[in-house]
Amino acid sequence: MFGCAGSGRGVRAVGAVVGKTIGKPTNVLIQRLEALRPFQVRQSYLIYLAFENLQTRKSRTFITVMGMAVGVGIIVYLLSLGYGIERLVINQVASLDELKIIDVSSSRNTALRINNSVVNKIVKNPVVDKIIPLVSFVGRVNFNKAQADVLVYGVSQDYMNIAQIKLKKGKGFTNLTKQSFIIEDGDVAGISTELTKASVGKNVDDEIINFTVVPDELVAVRASCVTTSEIIGYTTRIEGVVTGQRMWGSTYAPYGDYGRVGYDEDKKEYAGMWVRAKLPLFNKDIDNNLVPQIGENGYQVWDYGCIQKEFVQEKGRVEKFASVLGEATTSAALAASGVVATGSAARAYQAEVVATDAAGIEFVKLTSASESAGVKKINEVITFSKKPSGEAIISTGLLRLLGLTEEKALGAKFNVSFILVKALRPDIEGRKFTKEETYKIVGLVDNADEQFFYVPFDDISKLGIKNYSQLKVVVKDKNAVPKIRTEIETYGYTTASSGDTVAEIEGLFRNLRLVLASIGLIALAVASLGMFNTLTVSLLERTREIGGMKVIGMVSEEIQDLFLAEAMIMGFAGGIGGIFLGYLLGQITSFGISIFSVTQGLGYLQVSYIPLSFIVFILLISFVVGILTGLYPARRARNTSALNALRYE
C-alpha cells in the first residue's frame, strides 16, 4: 500500500512538473492569440461547447466517428502493407552496410585495367572507408582422371565478410589476409594521381621513348594531339618497336591514368598525355578491316601523328645512339618486305626503329629472324613465386561435379592449373596455364547451381598478376555513394550498387501504394459523406438553438466556428481511430502469414509497417477532411437569420 501511495505521489509530481513546463507557455500563447479578438468568445470555450454538443447525441457521434475511422483505417491498413512488404523485400535484398558498397568493374572496355593506380585515385577521397579487390579467372580442375574448367575467385578476409560468404561446412582458410593488394617494391603500385603543370602542344619531357601499340587495338592517328584534330589514319601493333615523344594534348575519356593528368597555370584547361611518332598508317574498309595506306613509291605510308598514351606500351628510353646499325628514311619498306637480300640467299629481317631525328630521319636496327626468336618471352607454364596455401572453399555445385558427398568433402584434394590472360597479367599473350598445384577442400558454400571455388588472395599475388577483376569500394556514408560513383565513372569504369536495386523496388512499391491509396480513398469518401450527413441533420435539429445563440449575442462567425469545431473533432477522432484500426489489422495479417512462414523455417514475417511521417500525414488529412466536410453546414449556420431560426418548427 505504501508502494502504491508512493507511486501515486510520483505520478502527481511528474504531472505538476509537466504542467509547469508545458502548460504555462501554452496558456501564454493562447492568451496572446485570444487578445487579437477581444470582443469574441474564446476559441477554447467554443471547443468546449463543441464537445458538449457531440456528447448530447453520443450514439450518432460514435457511429459517425467509427465510419470515419473505418475509412481512414482501410487506407492505413492497405498502405501499411505496402510499406511493410517493401521494407521486408529491401531488407532481404540489401542491408544498411550493403548500401554503402560500390562494385567497380571495367565492363567491356578492353583498354581499361583495374589496378593499384585506380585504387590510389579512389582511396584519396576522405569519404571512402576501404577498397576490397577481387580477382576472378578460370581454373582447370583435375580429379579422378577427369577435367573441368571452373571459375576461381581470389579473396581476402574483408571480401569474405562484406560479401557475407557463409560456410555450410568447414572452418575456412587457416590464414587469410584481411585486406590484400598487389604490392611492388614495398609500396602500392600505380602512378601518381597528382595533376602536373602542362602546356598543351608542348613536349612532356625531352626523352625519346621506345614503344609498341597495345595489342588488339585499332588506334586513331590524329594530325595533332587534340581530340578535335583530323584523323589521318589508323595504326595497330607491328613487329618491333617505334620511337616517339610524350606530348601534352587535350583531355580524353576515360579520364584514367593518362586522359587527364595535367593542367595549365590557371587550372582552366586540363591536359591529357599523348605520344607523337612516325607511325604506319592504315585505312578501314566497310567491314572494319585494316587496309595499308600505300604511297607513291608503292610502300606503306608512315607519317607523323599523335595517339593517346593509354594505347602505348613503353619499351624503354633512348638516350644514346652508339649501337645504331644503320640509317634509313624508308623503314616502311623494310617493315613491309621483311626480307633483305644478302649474297645468293635471302634472310628474314625485321626493322626496329630506335630513334628519329628532327628532320624525320629514322635510325633503324635490323634484327634477323633467328635473333628475334631469341627474344625473352614468358614461359608457357607459369609458376608460383612462393608455395601457395593449397586451401580452397568450393561450392556444393562443384562438389557434385566432382562426384563427392558432403560427408567426404572436407579434406579431399584435387589438382588445379589456373588459366591466366592478358587482362590480369599484361605480359601474357593469349592465355597461359600455371603449374599444376594440389588444393585441399577446407570449406563448403551452399550454392548448388554454380561451380566455383575460392582461394586466398595471397595465392593469386604469387602468380605475378597486376590487375584486378573487380573492386568493392566501401564508403562511410551511404548518402555519399552517388557522388563517389560519379567520380569513378569519370575514369571510364562501370559502377553498380545495391542502391540501384533498392531504388527500383522503391519505385515499384511507390506505384503500388498509389493504387492502394486510391482504393482506400473510396472508403474515406463514403465515410466523409456520412459525417456530412450527420452535421447537416444536426444543423436542422439545432436551428432554433442557433437563433437563440444569435439573440443572446453570439456573432455569425462564432456560430460558424462552433460547427467547424465539431467537424474537426469528429474528423481528428476518426483519424486516430483509423490509425489504431489499420495498425491492428496489419498485426493480425502479419500474425496469420507468420503461422505458415514459421512452419517453413522463415521465421516471423512483419508485413505491416507504419512510418511516423505517415501517421502525421493521416492525422493531417483527417483534420482537413473534417474541415471540408463541415464547411457547408457551418456556412449555412452562419447565414441563418436569427428571426427565421426562432420561428423554425
C-alpha positions as CSV (number, residue, x, y, z in Angstrom):
1,M,0.0,0.0,0.0
2,F,2.8,2.3,0.8
3,G,4.3,1.5,-2.6
4,C,1.0,2.4,-4.3
5,A,0.8,5.6,-2.4
6,G,4.3,6.5,-3.3
7,S,3.7,5.7,-7.0
8,G,0.6,8.0,-6.9
9,R,2.5,10.8,-5.4
10,G,5.2,10.3,-8.1
11,V,2.7,10.5,-10.9
12,R,1.2,13.7,-9.5
13,A,4.7,15.1,-9.1
14,V,5.5,14.4,-12.7
15,G,2.2,15.8,-13.8
16,A,2.9,19.0,-11.8
17,V,6.4,19.4,-13.4
18,V,4.9,18.8,-16.9
19,G,2.1,21.3,-16.2
20,K,4.6,23.9,-15.1
21,T,6.9,23.2,-18.0
22,I,4.4,22.9,-20.9
23,G,1.1,24.2,-19.6
24,K,2.3,27.7,-18.7
25,P,3.9,28.6,-22.1
26,T,0.8,27.1,-23.8
27,N,-1.6,29.3,-21.8
28,V,0.5,32.3,-22.5
29,L,0.4,31.6,-26.3
30,I,-3.4,31.1,-26.2
31,Q,-3.9,34.3,-24.3
32,R,-1.9,36.3,-26.8
33,L,-3.9,34.8,-29.7
34,E,-7.2,35.5,-27.9
35,A,-6.1,39.1,-27.4
36,L,-6.3,39.6,-31.1
37,R,-10.1,39.1,-31.0
38,P,-11.1,40.8,-27.7
39,F,-14.8,41.1,-28.5
40,Q,-15.5,37.4,-29.4
41,V,-16.0,34.2,-27.5
42,R,-12.8,32.4,-26.6
43,Q,-11.9,29.6,-29.0
44,S,-11.3,27.3,-26.1
45,Y,-14.9,27.8,-25.0
46,L,-16.2,27.1,-28.5
47,I,-14.2,23.8,-28.5
48,Y,-15.7,23.0,-25.1
49,L,-19.2,23.7,-26.4
50,A,-18.5,21.5,-29.5
51,F,-17.6,18.6,-27.2
52,E,-20.7,19.2,-25.1
53,N,-22.9,19.2,-28.3
54,L,-21.3,16.0,-29.6
55,Q,-21.9,14.3,-26.2
56,T,-25.6,15.1,-26.2
57,R,-26.0,12.7,-29.2
58,K,-23.5,10.0,-28.2
59,S,-24.8,7.3,-30.4
60,R,-24.9,9.4,-33.6
61,T,-21.5,10.8,-32.8
62,F,-20.0,7.4,-32.1
63,I,-21.4,5.9,-35.4
64,T,-20.1,8.9,-37.4
65,V,-16.6,8.8,-35.8
66,M,-16.5,5.0,-36.4
67,G,-17.5,5.4,-40.0
68,M,-14.7,7.9,-40.4
69,A,-12.3,5.5,-38.6
70,V,-13.2,2.7,-40.9
71,G,-12.5,4.8,-44.0
72,V,-9.1,6.0,-42.6
73,G,-8.4,2.5,-41.2
74,I,-8.7,1.0,-44.7
75,I,-6.2,3.5,-46.1
76,V,-3.8,2.9,-43.2
77,Y,-4.1,-0.9,-43.5
78,L,-3.5,-1.0,-47.2
79,L,-0.6,1.4,-47.2
80,S,0.9,-0.2,-44.1
81,L,1.0,-3.5,-46.1
82,G,2.7,-1.6,-48.9
83,Y,5.3,-0.1,-46.6
84,G,5.8,-3.3,-44.7
85,I,6.3,-5.6,-47.7
86,E,8.6,-3.0,-49.3
87,R,10.8,-2.9,-46.1
88,L,10.8,-6.7,-45.9
89,V,11.9,-7.1,-49.5
90,I,14.6,-4.4,-49.2
91,N,15.9,-6.0,-46.1
92,Q,16.2,-9.3,-47.9
93,V,17.9,-7.6,-50.9
94,A,20.4,-5.3,-49.1
95,S,21.3,-4.4,-45.6
96,L,22.4,-1.0,-44.5
97,D,26.1,-2.0,-44.9
98,E,25.4,-3.2,-48.5
99,L,24.0,0.2,-49.4
100,K,27.5,1.6,-48.7
101,I,29.2,-0.7,-51.2
102,I,30.1,0.2,-54.8
103,D,31.1,-2.5,-57.2
104,V,33.7,-1.2,-59.7
105,S,34.4,-3.1,-63.0
106,S,35.9,-2.2,-66.4
107,S,32.9,-3.7,-68.2
108,R,33.7,-4.3,-71.9
109,N,36.3,-1.6,-72.2
110,T,39.4,-3.6,-73.0
111,A,41.6,-0.5,-72.8
112,L,40.9,-0.1,-69.1
113,R,42.5,-2.1,-66.4
114,I,41.7,-2.1,-62.7
115,N,45.0,-1.9,-60.8
116,N,46.6,-0.2,-57.8
117,S,46.7,3.0,-59.8
118,V,42.9,3.1,-59.8
119,V,42.9,2.2,-56.1
120,N,45.2,5.2,-55.4
121,K,42.8,7.6,-57.1
122,I,39.7,6.3,-55.3
123,V,41.1,6.0,-51.8
124,K,42.2,9.6,-51.7
125,N,38.5,10.6,-51.2
126,P,38.0,11.0,-47.5
127,V,34.5,9.5,-47.7
128,V,36.0,6.2,-48.8
129,D,36.4,3.7,-45.9
130,K,38.1,0.8,-47.6
131,I,38.7,-0.8,-51.0
132,I,38.5,-4.5,-51.4
133,P,39.9,-6.2,-54.6
134,L,38.7,-9.3,-56.2
135,V,40.4,-11.4,-58.9
136,S,38.5,-14.0,-60.9
137,F,39.7,-16.3,-63.6
138,V,39.4,-19.9,-64.7
139,G,41.0,-23.0,-63.2
140,R,41.3,-26.4,-64.8
141,V,40.5,-28.9,-62.1
142,N,41.8,-32.5,-62.3
143,F,40.1,-35.0,-60.1
144,N,39.9,-38.8,-60.5
145,K,41.2,-38.6,-64.1
146,A,38.5,-36.1,-65.1
147,Q,39.0,-32.5,-66.0
148,A,36.6,-29.5,-65.8
149,D,37.1,-25.7,-66.2
150,V,35.5,-23.8,-63.3
151,L,35.5,-20.3,-62.1
152,V,38.0,-19.3,-59.4
153,Y,37.9,-16.3,-57.0
154,G,40.9,-14.9,-55.2
155,V,39.5,-13.3,-52.0
156,S,40.7,-11.6,-48.8
157,Q,39.1,-11.8,-45.3
158,D,37.4,-8.4,-45.9
159,Y,35.8,-9.7,-49.1
160,M,34.5,-12.8,-47.3
161,N,33.0,-10.6,-44.6
162,I,31.4,-8.0,-46.8
163,A,30.1,-10.5,-49.3
164,Q,28.6,-12.4,-46.4
165,I,30.0,-15.7,-47.5
166,K,28.8,-18.3,-45.0
167,L,30.1,-21.8,-44.9
168,K,27.8,-24.7,-44.9
169,K,30.6,-26.9,-43.6
170,G,34.2,-26.5,-42.6
171,K,36.2,-23.7,-40.8
172,G,37.5,-22.0,-43.9
173,F,41.0,-20.7,-44.6
174,T,43.5,-21.1,-41.8
175,N,45.5,-17.9,-42.6
176,L,43.7,-15.4,-44.7
177,T,44.9,-11.8,-45.1
178,K,42.3,-9.2,-44.0
179,Q,42.6,-6.9,-47.0
180,S,45.0,-7.6,-49.8
181,F,46.6,-5.6,-52.6
182,I,49.3,-6.4,-55.1
183,I,52.5,-4.8,-53.7
184,E,55.5,-3.8,-55.7
185,D,58.8,-2.7,-54.0
186,G,57.1,-2.3,-50.7
187,D,54.6,0.3,-51.9
188,V,51.3,0.2,-53.6
189,A,51.9,0.1,-57.4
190,G,50.5,2.6,-59.8
191,I,51.3,6.1,-61.0
192,S,50.6,9.2,-59.0
193,T,47.2,10.8,-59.3
194,E,48.5,14.3,-58.8
195,L,48.0,16.7,-61.7
196,T,51.1,18.3,-63.0
197,K,51.7,21.5,-64.8
198,A,51.3,21.1,-68.5
199,S,51.5,23.2,-71.7
200,V,49.2,21.8,-74.4
201,G,51.1,21.2,-77.6
202,K,54.5,21.0,-75.9
203,N,56.7,18.1,-75.0
204,V,56.1,16.4,-71.6
205,D,59.9,16.0,-71.4
206,D,63.0,15.7,-73.7
207,E,63.2,11.9,-73.7
208,I,62.7,9.7,-76.7
209,I,60.8,6.5,-75.8
210,N,60.6,3.1,-77.5
211,F,57.0,1.8,-77.6
212,T,54.5,-0.5,-79.1
213,V,50.8,-0.1,-79.5
214,V,48.6,-2.1,-77.1
215,P,47.8,-5.5,-78.7
216,D,44.4,-6.0,-80.4
217,E,43.7,-2.3,-80.5
218,L,42.9,-0.2,-83.6
219,V,44.1,3.3,-82.7
220,A,43.2,6.5,-84.5
221,V,46.2,8.7,-85.5
222,R,45.5,12.4,-85.4
223,A,47.3,15.2,-87.1
224,S,47.8,17.0,-83.7
225,C,47.4,16.0,-80.1
226,V,43.8,17.1,-79.6
227,T,40.6,15.1,-80.0
228,T,39.2,17.5,-82.5
229,S,42.1,17.1,-84.8
230,E,41.8,15.4,-88.2
231,I,42.3,11.6,-88.2
232,I,45.0,10.9,-90.8
233,G,44.7,7.1,-90.5
234,Y,44.7,4.2,-88.1
235,T,47.6,2.2,-86.6
236,T,48.0,-1.1,-84.8
237,R,50.7,-3.2,-83.2
238,I,53.5,-4.2,-85.6
239,E,56.7,-6.2,-85.2
240,G,59.5,-4.3,-83.5
241,V,59.2,-1.0,-81.6
242,V,58.6,2.6,-82.7
243,T,60.1,5.7,-81.2
244,G,58.3,8.9,-80.2
245,Q,57.9,11.6,-77.7
246,R,55.3,12.2,-75.0
247,M,53.3,15.3,-75.7
248,W,50.7,17.3,-73.8
249,G,47.4,17.4,-75.6
250,S,43.7,17.7,-74.9
251,T,41.9,15.5,-72.3
252,Y,40.2,12.4,-73.5
253,A,37.9,9.8,-72.0
254,P,38.2,7.8,-70.0
255,Y,39.9,10.1,-67.5
256,G,42.2,7.3,-66.4
257,D,45.9,7.2,-65.9
258,Y,46.6,9.5,-68.9
259,G,43.3,11.1,-70.0
260,R,43.5,14.0,-67.5
261,V,46.9,14.2,-65.8
262,G,47.9,17.9,-66.3
263,Y,46.6,21.4,-66.1
264,D,47.7,24.8,-67.3
265,E,48.9,27.6,-65.0
266,D,45.4,28.9,-64.3
267,K,43.9,25.4,-63.9
268,K,41.3,26.4,-66.5
269,E,42.4,23.8,-69.0
270,Y,43.2,20.2,-68.2
271,A,45.6,18.2,-70.4
272,G,46.0,14.6,-71.3
273,M,49.2,12.8,-72.3
274,W,49.7,11.7,-75.9
275,V,52.6,10.3,-77.9
276,R,53.8,11.8,-81.2
277,A,55.7,9.5,-83.5
278,K,56.1,8.4,-87.1
279,L,53.6,5.5,-87.5
280,P,52.5,3.1,-90.2
281,L,49.0,4.2,-91.4
282,F,46.0,2.1,-92.3
283,N,42.5,2.8,-93.5
284,K,39.4,0.9,-92.5
285,D,37.2,-0.7,-95.1
286,I,33.4,-1.2,-94.9
287,D,34.0,-4.4,-92.9
288,N,36.2,-2.6,-90.4
289,N,39.3,-4.4,-91.7
290,L,42.6,-2.7,-91.9
291,V,44.0,-1.8,-95.4
292,P,47.5,-0.3,-95.5
293,Q,47.8,3.3,-97.0
294,I,50.1,2.9,-100.0
295,G,52.3,5.9,-101.0
296,E,53.5,6.9,-104.5
297,N,56.6,4.8,-104.0
298,G,54.5,1.7,-103.6
299,Y,55.2,1.2,-100.0
300,Q,53.0,1.6,-96.9
301,V,52.8,5.2,-95.7
302,W,54.5,6.2,-92.5
303,D,53.7,9.6,-91.2
304,Y,53.9,11.7,-88.1
305,G,50.8,11.8,-85.9
306,C,49.5,11.7,-82.3
307,I,48.0,8.8,-80.5
308,Q,46.6,8.7,-76.9
309,K,49.1,7.5,-74.3
310,E,46.6,4.9,-73.0
311,F,47.2,2.9,-76.2
312,V,51.0,2.9,-75.8
313,Q,53.3,0.3,-74.1
314,E,56.7,1.8,-73.4
315,K,59.7,-0.5,-74.0
316,G,62.4,1.8,-72.7
317,R,64.0,5.1,-73.4
318,V,66.6,6.1,-75.9
319,E,69.5,8.2,-74.5
320,K,72.5,7.1,-76.7
321,F,72.7,6.1,-80.3
322,A,76.1,4.3,-80.3
323,S,74.5,1.0,-81.1
324,V,72.6,2.2,-84.1
325,L,73.4,-0.1,-87.0
326,G,72.1,1.8,-89.9
327,E,70.3,4.9,-91.2
328,A,67.3,5.0,-93.5
329,T,64.3,7.1,-94.4
330,T,62.3,4.1,-95.8
331,S,61.9,1.9,-92.8
332,A,58.4,1.3,-94.0
333,A,59.8,-0.6,-97.0
334,L,61.9,-2.8,-94.7
335,A,58.9,-3.4,-92.4
336,A,56.7,-4.1,-95.4
337,S,59.0,-6.5,-97.2
338,G,60.6,-8.2,-94.1
339,V,63.4,-9.6,-96.3
340,V,66.8,-8.2,-97.2
341,A,68.9,-10.0,-99.9
342,T,72.4,-11.0,-98.7
343,G,74.5,-12.7,-101.4
344,S,72.8,-15.5,-103.2
345,A,70.4,-16.2,-100.3
346,A,67.7,-14.3,-98.6
347,R,67.5,-13.9,-94.9
348,A,64.4,-12.7,-93.0
349,Y,64.8,-9.4,-91.1
350,Q,62.6,-7.1,-89.1
351,A,63.1,-3.4,-88.8
352,E,63.4,-1.9,-85.3
353,V,63.2,1.9,-85.3
354,V,65.3,3.1,-82.4
355,A,65.3,6.9,-82.9
356,T,64.0,9.7,-85.1
357,D,65.8,13.0,-85.5
358,A,64.3,16.4,-86.0
359,A,64.5,16.1,-89.8
360,G,62.4,12.9,-89.8
361,I,65.4,10.6,-90.5
362,E,64.9,7.3,-88.7
363,F,67.7,5.2,-87.2
364,V,67.0,1.6,-87.8
365,K,68.5,-1.5,-86.3
366,L,68.0,-4.7,-88.3
367,T,67.4,-7.9,-86.5
368,S,67.4,-11.3,-88.1
369,A,64.5,-13.7,-87.6
370,S,66.7,-16.1,-85.7
371,E,67.8,-13.4,-83.3
372,S,64.3,-12.3,-83.0
373,A,63.2,-15.8,-82.0
374,G,65.6,-15.5,-79.1
375,V,63.9,-12.5,-77.5
376,K,62.9,-13.3,-74.0
377,K,59.3,-14.5,-73.7
378,I,57.2,-15.6,-70.8
379,N,57.3,-19.3,-70.2
380,E,54.5,-21.4,-71.5
381,V,53.9,-22.6,-67.9
382,I,53.7,-20.0,-65.2
383,T,54.9,-20.9,-61.7
384,F,54.1,-19.5,-58.3
385,S,56.8,-17.3,-56.9
386,K,56.2,-19.0,-53.5
387,K,54.4,-22.1,-52.4
388,P,50.6,-21.4,-52.4
389,S,48.5,-22.2,-49.4
390,G,46.8,-25.1,-51.1
391,E,43.4,-24.4,-49.5
392,A,40.1,-24.0,-51.3
393,I,36.5,-23.3,-50.4
394,I,34.2,-24.9,-53.0
395,S,30.5,-24.6,-53.9
396,T,28.2,-27.5,-53.4
397,G,27.6,-27.4,-57.2
398,L,31.3,-28.1,-57.8
399,L,31.2,-30.8,-55.1
400,R,28.5,-32.5,-57.1
401,L,30.5,-32.1,-60.3
402,L,33.5,-33.8,-58.6
403,G,31.3,-36.7,-57.5
404,L,31.9,-36.1,-53.8
405,T,29.4,-36.2,-50.9
406,E,29.3,-33.5,-48.3
407,E,30.4,-36.0,-45.6
408,K,33.6,-36.9,-47.5
409,A,34.3,-33.4,-49.0
410,L,36.3,-31.8,-46.2
411,G,40.0,-32.8,-46.5
412,A,39.6,-34.1,-50.1
413,K,42.3,-32.9,-52.5
414,F,42.2,-32.0,-56.2
415,N,44.8,-30.7,-58.7
416,V,44.3,-27.4,-60.4
417,S,46.1,-25.4,-63.1
418,F,45.0,-21.8,-63.2
419,I,44.5,-20.1,-66.6
420,L,45.7,-16.5,-66.8
421,V,45.0,-13.9,-69.5
422,K,46.4,-10.6,-70.5
423,A,43.7,-8.7,-68.7
424,L,45.2,-9.9,-65.4
425,R,48.8,-10.1,-66.4
426,P,49.9,-7.6,-69.1
427,D,53.0,-9.6,-70.2
428,I,50.9,-12.5,-71.4
429,E,49.8,-13.0,-75.0
430,G,46.7,-15.1,-75.3
431,R,46.2,-17.4,-72.3
432,K,48.8,-19.3,-70.2
433,F,48.5,-22.1,-67.7
434,T,50.1,-22.2,-64.3
435,K,52.0,-25.1,-62.9
436,E,49.5,-27.7,-61.5
437,E,49.1,-27.4,-57.8
438,T,47.3,-29.5,-55.2
439,Y,44.5,-27.9,-53.2
440,K,42.6,-29.3,-50.2
441,I,38.9,-28.6,-49.6
442,V,38.6,-26.7,-46.2
443,G,35.0,-25.4,-46.6
444,L,31.7,-25.7,-48.5
445,V,29.5,-22.8,-49.7
446,D,25.8,-23.7,-50.2
447,N,25.3,-22.9,-53.9
448,A,24.2,-26.0,-55.9
449,D,23.5,-24.0,-59.1
450,E,27.1,-22.8,-59.8
451,Q,30.5,-24.5,-59.9
452,F,33.3,-22.3,-58.5
453,F,35.8,-22.2,-55.6
454,Y,37.6,-19.6,-53.5
455,V,41.4,-19.4,-52.9
456,P,43.3,-17.0,-50.7
457,F,44.2,-13.7,-52.4
458,D,47.8,-14.2,-51.4
459,D,48.0,-17.3,-53.7
460,I,46.9,-15.1,-56.6
461,S,49.5,-12.4,-55.9
462,K,52.2,-15.1,-56.2
463,L,51.4,-15.6,-59.9
464,G,52.6,-12.1,-60.9
465,I,49.1,-10.8,-61.5
466,K,49.0,-7.0,-61.9
467,N,45.3,-6.2,-62.4
468,Y,42.1,-6.9,-60.6
469,S,38.8,-8.2,-61.9
470,Q,36.7,-6.0,-59.6
471,L,36.8,-3.6,-56.7
472,K,34.4,-3.2,-53.8
473,V,34.5,0.3,-52.6
474,V,33.1,0.8,-49.1
475,V,32.1,4.4,-48.2
476,K,31.4,5.8,-44.7
477,D,28.0,7.3,-45.5
478,K,25.5,5.8,-47.9
479,N,24.4,9.3,-49.0
480,A,27.9,9.8,-50.5
481,V,27.5,6.7,-52.8
482,P,26.1,8.7,-55.8
483,K,28.9,11.2,-55.7
484,I,31.7,8.6,-55.4
485,R,30.1,6.6,-58.2
486,T,30.1,9.6,-60.5
487,E,33.7,10.3,-59.7
488,I,34.7,6.7,-60.5
489,E,32.7,6.7,-63.7
490,T,34.6,9.7,-65.0
491,Y,37.6,7.4,-65.1
492,G,35.7,5.3,-67.5
493,Y,34.8,2.4,-65.2
494,T,31.4,0.9,-64.6
495,T,29.8,1.0,-61.2
496,A,26.9,-0.8,-59.6
497,S,25.4,-0.7,-56.1
498,S,22.6,-2.4,-54.2
499,G,21.1,1.1,-54.1
500,D,20.1,0.6,-57.8
501,T,18.0,-2.4,-56.9
502,V,16.6,-0.7,-53.8
503,A,15.6,2.3,-56.0
504,E,13.8,0.0,-58.4
505,I,12.0,-1.7,-55.6
506,E,11.0,1.6,-54.1
507,G,9.7,2.9,-57.4
508,L,7.6,-0.3,-57.8
509,F,6.1,-0.1,-54.4
510,R,5.6,3.7,-54.7
511,N,3.3,2.9,-57.7
512,L,1.6,0.1,-55.7
513,R,0.9,2.5,-52.8
514,L,-0.7,4.9,-55.1
515,V,-3.1,2.1,-56.3
516,L,-3.8,1.1,-52.7
517,A,-4.3,4.7,-51.6
518,S,-6.8,5.2,-54.4
519,I,-8.8,2.2,-53.2
520,G,-8.7,3.5,-49.6
521,L,-9.9,6.9,-50.7
522,I,-13.2,5.4,-51.9
523,A,-13.8,4.2,-48.3
524,L,-12.8,7.6,-46.9
525,A,-15.1,9.4,-49.3
526,V,-18.1,7.2,-48.1
527,A,-17.2,8.0,-44.5
528,S,-17.0,11.7,-45.3
529,L,-20.5,11.6,-46.8
530,G,-21.7,10.0,-43.5
531,M,-20.1,12.8,-41.5
532,F,-21.5,15.4,-43.8
533,N,-25.0,13.9,-43.4
534,T,-24.6,13.9,-39.6
535,L,-23.6,17.6,-39.5
536,T,-26.4,18.6,-41.8
537,V,-29.0,16.8,-39.7
538,S,-27.5,18.3,-36.6
539,L,-27.9,21.8,-38.2
540,L,-31.6,21.2,-38.9
541,E,-32.2,20.0,-35.4
542,R,-30.5,22.9,-33.8
543,T,-31.9,25.7,-35.9
544,R,-33.9,27.3,-33.1
545,E,-30.8,26.9,-30.9
546,I,-28.8,28.8,-33.5
547,G,-31.4,31.6,-33.4
548,G,-31.2,31.7,-29.6
549,M,-27.4,31.9,-29.6
550,K,-27.5,34.8,-32.0
551,V,-30.1,36.6,-29.9
552,I,-28.0,36.5,-26.8
553,G,-25.1,38.0,-28.6
554,M,-23.0,35.3,-30.5
555,V,-22.0,36.6,-33.9
556,S,-22.3,34.6,-37.1
557,E,-18.6,33.9,-37.3
558,E,-18.7,32.3,-33.8
559,I,-21.6,30.1,-34.9
560,Q,-19.6,29.0,-37.9
561,D,-16.5,28.3,-35.8
562,L,-18.7,26.2,-33.4
563,F,-19.9,23.9,-36.3
564,L,-16.4,23.7,-37.8
565,A,-15.0,22.7,-34.3
566,E,-17.5,19.8,-34.2
567,A,-16.5,18.7,-37.7
568,M,-12.8,18.9,-36.9
569,I,-13.2,17.0,-33.6
570,M,-15.0,14.1,-35.4
571,G,-12.5,14.1,-38.3
572,F,-9.5,14.1,-35.9
573,A,-11.0,11.4,-33.7
574,G,-11.8,9.3,-36.8
575,G,-8.2,9.7,-37.9
576,I,-6.9,8.5,-34.5
577,G,-9.3,5.6,-34.5
578,G,-8.4,4.7,-38.1
579,I,-4.7,4.6,-37.3
580,F,-5.3,2.1,-34.5
581,L,-7.7,0.1,-36.6
582,G,-5.2,-0.1,-39.5
583,Y,-2.4,-1.0,-37.2
584,L,-4.5,-3.8,-35.6
585,L,-5.5,-5.2,-39.0
586,G,-1.8,-5.1,-40.1
587,Q,-0.7,-7.0,-37.0
588,I,-3.4,-9.6,-37.4
589,T,-2.3,-10.1,-41.1
590,S,1.4,-10.4,-40.1
591,F,0.4,-13.0,-37.4
592,G,-1.7,-15.0,-39.9
593,I,1.1,-15.1,-42.5
594,S,3.7,-15.9,-39.9
595,I,1.8,-19.0,-38.8
596,F,2.7,-20.5,-42.2
597,S,6.2,-18.9,-42.6
598,V,7.4,-20.2,-39.2
599,T,6.5,-23.8,-40.2
600,Q,8.6,-23.3,-43.3
601,G,11.6,-22.1,-41.3
602,L,11.3,-18.5,-42.5
603,G,10.6,-17.1,-39.0
604,Y,8.2,-14.3,-38.1
605,L,7.3,-12.0,-41.1
606,Q,6.3,-8.5,-40.2
607,V,4.4,-7.4,-43.4
608,S,2.9,-4.3,-41.9
609,Y,4.8,-1.1,-41.1
610,I,3.5,2.4,-40.5
611,P,6.2,5.2,-40.7
612,L,5.9,8.1,-38.2
613,S,5.6,10.6,-41.1
614,F,2.7,8.6,-42.5
615,I,0.9,8.8,-39.1
616,V,1.3,12.6,-39.1
617,F,0.1,12.7,-42.7
618,I,-3.0,10.7,-41.9
619,L,-3.9,12.9,-38.9
620,L,-3.5,16.0,-41.0
621,I,-5.6,14.5,-43.8
622,S,-8.3,13.6,-41.3
623,F,-8.3,17.1,-39.9
624,V,-8.6,18.6,-43.3
625,V,-11.4,16.2,-44.3
626,G,-13.2,17.2,-41.2
627,I,-12.9,20.9,-42.1
628,L,-14.1,20.4,-45.7
629,T,-17.0,18.2,-44.6
630,G,-18.2,20.7,-42.0
631,L,-17.6,23.8,-44.2
632,Y,-21.1,23.7,-45.8
633,P,-23.1,23.2,-42.6
634,A,-21.0,25.8,-40.8
635,R,-21.6,28.4,-43.6
636,R,-25.3,27.6,-43.6
637,A,-25.5,28.1,-39.8
638,R,-23.7,31.4,-40.1
639,N,-26.0,32.7,-42.8
640,T,-29.2,31.6,-40.9
641,S,-31.3,34.6,-39.9
642,A,-31.9,34.7,-36.1
643,L,-35.6,35.6,-36.6
644,N,-36.3,32.8,-39.1
645,A,-34.4,30.4,-36.8
646,L,-36.6,31.2,-33.8
647,R,-39.7,30.7,-36.0
648,Y,-38.4,27.3,-37.3
649,E,-40.5,24.3,-36.2
